[in-house]
Amino acid sequence: MPSIYIIGDSTVEDNKPPFRGWGWALPKYVKEGVEVKNHALSGRSTRSFREEGLWDPVEKGLSAGDLLLIQFGHNDEKDDERHTDPDTTYPENLWNYCKAALDKGAQPVLLTPVSRRFFVGGGAMLYTHGEYPRAVRQLAEEKHIPLIDLKKESRELYLSLGEEKTAELFVRLAPGENPDFPDGHDDKTHFNATGADKICALVVEGMRRIPECAKFLK
């Protein structure tokens, strides 16, 4: 059976508990025999993922019939060496990943970056990630690459749940609960296991609407 490769950042990677990315939850949704190979890694952008050599084993392993899920953006917007421009280098890097997959006979799928949890009162939310989601949508349309608009879907989920229920999807630690965070931690980006599974369900819904992806699912 073909494999599903995933590349991305901490919101996608398997992670160390209590942190979980949505890629961690994907194996339970796929057919028996399909292997999910999650290469996503915390802190990476479309630029640093390649520069650090993390793309090399993915490109080497991709075969005809495989699926490549691509979700970056959280670190591309950072103002450091990981930064990419949403109008130039960000879509260029995404397209390079897509093209490499296509050249191998694999099917790339683009995902807009999953939304952060920034409520501002009255049930309203800030729109996070600026122009990066727009850049993904535009590239997908121009190059005819399947798209899962996870930014839109996750934002709508948070708004429907409300601020308190949404917070239950993210890592929240009381002081003294975890030795890595002695003063506690209230994360607005990274999911716990419940949240990762909830976001993964959105990804799976998107995959079911894409024939090239649906065949991998139970």
N, C-alpha and C positions, 0 to 999 in steps of 0.2 A: 504493500500500500504506500502511496505517497506520504510525504511528511508536511507538517505545517511549521514553518519557521516564523519566529517573531523577533523583530528588532525594535528597540525603543529605550525608554528610560525607567526610572524607579516606579512610575505609575503602572508599568507593564511587567516588570521583572518579578521573579519568584520571591525574592526578598527574605530577610530574616524576621521571624515573628517578633513582635506583633504586626510588623509591616507586611503587606501583601499587595502585589500588583495583579491586574486582571488576568494576565497571562498564566498566572499560577492556577487559576480556576478553570482554564479552558479544557484540559484533558478530559474532564468528566462529561463534556458535551459532545465529544467526537466519537466516531465509529470505532469499534474494536479493530486494532491493527494500525490505526493512524497514530503516528508519533508526533507529539508537540515538542518542538525544539526551541525553547525560549532563550534567546541570546540577549534579551534586553538587560541593561545594566544602569544602575543608579548614576545620575549626574551627567549622562551623556547627551550630546546633541547630534544632529546629522553630521556635523563636522568632526567632533571628537571621536565618535563611534568608529569612523573610518581611520582617522589619524592614529588612534591607539591600536589599530590592527584587529579590532573586534569584528569587523566586517569580513575579514579574510576567511575564517572557517565557515561562515555562512555561505559566501559566494562559492567556496570550494565544494560545499556539501549539497547545494541546490541541484536538483535534477528535474528532468521533464516531468510535469504533472504535479510538482510540489506547489505549495501555497506560501507566499511571503506576506505577512502582515506587518505594516510599517506605521509606527506612531511616535513621532518626535514633536518637539515644540517647547516643552517646559524649560529646557536648558538652552535652546537656540536663542531665546529672548534674553538670556543673561548677559550682563555687560562685562564679559571677560573673554578669554581666548576661545571659549566655546560658541561665542555669538555668531549668528548668521543673519543675513538681511532677508526679511519676508518677501521682498520683491526681486531678489537676485539669487544669492547663494543658498538660501533655504530651499526654494523649489528646485534649483539646479541639483542640489545634493539628493533630494528626494527622487528626482527623475533618474539620477545615476544609479540609485538602488533599484528602481523599477526596471530600468533598461537592462541592467545586469541579470535580473531575474528572467526577463523576457528572452534574453539571449540564450539562457539555459533551458528554455521551454517551460519555465515556472510561471505562475500567475501572481503578480504583485497586487496588493490591495492597500490603498491609502486610508489612514484614519486621522481625522482631526484630533488635536490634543484634548484629552479628557479635562473637563472643567475643574477648576479649583473651587473651594468652598469659602466664598467671601460674601456673606450676607451683610447688608447695610441698614437693616431695620425695616419694619413694615413688610417683611416678607420679600423684599427686593434683593437682588444680587448684583455685584459688580460683574462686568463682562471681562473675563480674564483672557490673556494671551494675544491681545491686540489684533494685528493683521495676519498672524500666523494661520489661524483656521481658514481665513479667506484664501490664503495662498495655496493651501492644500486642496480646497474645493476647486479653485481655478485650474490647478495643475491636472487634477483628475479629469476635469471636463475637457481640457485642451488635448490631453494625451490619451483619453478614453481608457483611463484606469478605474476600476471599481472603487467606490468610495463608501466608507462607513463614517457618517458625521457624528462621531462620538462626543465632540464638543456640544453640539446641539442637543443630542439625546441625554447626555448627563446633566446638562444645565436644566433641561425640562424636568428631569427626575428630581433634582434638588428642589426646584421651585414647587413641585407637586407635594413633596414630603414636608417642606417647611424647614426652618433653621434647626430646630432641635432634633428632629428625626434624621435629617441629613448628617448631623454631627455624629450620629451613631455608626455611620459607615466609615468613619475616619479614626485614626489612631489618637486616642485620648487617654492619658496616663495621669493618675493622681501622684502627688509627691510621695516618694518612697516606694512606688509600685514597681518600678523598673530601674535596675542599677545604672543603666545607660542614661537615664533621665531622672536624677535624684530629686529635682525640683518639679517634676511633672512635665507634661507635654500635651499641647492642644494643636494637633496638626490639621492644616487646612488643604493639604495636597495629597497626603499618602493614606491609603486605605488599610483598614484591618481586614480580616478574612471575610467578614460579612459584606463589607463594602466592595472588596475585590470581586466577590461572587455576583453582587448586584450589578456592577459595571460590566463584568464579563457577560452577563445575561443580555445586556444591551448590545454588546459586540456580536453575540450569537444571533440575536434578532436581525442585526444588519447582515450577517453572513447568510442567513436563510433567504434574504431577498436577492442574493447574488448567486446565480446558478453555479458559477465556478467554485464557490465556497460551500454551498448547501450540500453538495455531495459528500463532504467530509463529516457532516454532522449526523448524530443519531436521529 
